[in-house]
């Protein structure tokens, strides 16, 4: 039997390999002025530009992007347009009260439909299907943890989430060893690259000036400096998410956490007959090390996990190359969960970074004295959250009070991450403990969560 070819690796992501890379827009031609300068052409930056231009068509909005629109997490993520709150509801409630968290959850659920309606209105085809998501338990400790998490989620406003028995789960999707699941209807599958590329085209059509291949080397009140000149603006908005650590003075602001993905070749119809998954729900499980996936529009399985979680000194690997060990681990996990996919080659593997604040809670903030604002730190829940954050940042720039500006992430601060090598040791130790806890739980009939995971939770500061 011939050896299957090695999967494509890096090259930003499979999503862009599938759609083709867009032609790069021109760099900034020289010094200029604007009403608002947005740094970063990912979901947060582009949605902010979109809503600012919709609210103030006469404003001059400039977006600066080091590479091309969607080069970062916006073009590499797992495609979850999810209503899940990014960050800790309990921490938000401690700071701003429980009612603020309940409003936050209600808005996040609603935001899924707002984004879908906007895509339809603007003619952005992103393979969107509102299918909900499943969190699956496939070990006894996971099942108890799942039940507890559903009770916790309901306390914070996720009243639509329901528990499914093993039989009810198998009616939706056949997961090896599946003991049960939680289903939440507030989620849609999207194609990340198609969404961000379509959004970039939309904002340019609205009159936004989008300059690519334009790195920002410094941010100051009223100014964003690039090698091609300075953009002077009343408001300068930092929307750089996992790449924030590369800006001067921001290395310890948010930690760039690595997440890796792979996608298979299309599965044969016989395999789908065994697996099911006709509802195309998004998928995750209850392991500590984190796993997420989707059934793609063209019949593949895309699966993601943490891989190598962090690089020393907050370094960012821009190309998205993924280690052989991570690819092998994800491929083995995929086959273990979906045995019918055995023998289906892996087509592509890639990695990207997400921004993690020290307290694992995101921020939307504008300093009125300097005009500098920022949004991000979505801890891997940014596809929907970036849209709500962009609308919140727009309200702050316009000086308008709204239900969004009263959300618990508005105006907050997180403490900075520890200096190296403590940062590297802590993150790698945390994920080593999570993986060890997952191995113990997978090979045990114990129903209690491993003590190693509780140690890792304490280290993480979640």
Helices and strands as residue ranges (DSSP letters): E 8-9, H 14-19, E 32-39, H 43-55, E 61-64, G 73-75, E 80-82, H 89-96, H 98-122, E 129-130, E 133-137, H 140-155, E 162-165, H 166-172, E 180-184, E 187-189, H 192-205, E 209-211, E 216-220, E 223-226, E 229-238, G 241-246, E 255-264, H 269-275, E 282-285, E 291-295, E 301-305, G 312-314, H 324-337, G 339-341, E 346-356, E 363-367, E 372-376, H 382-398, H 422-442, H 451-460
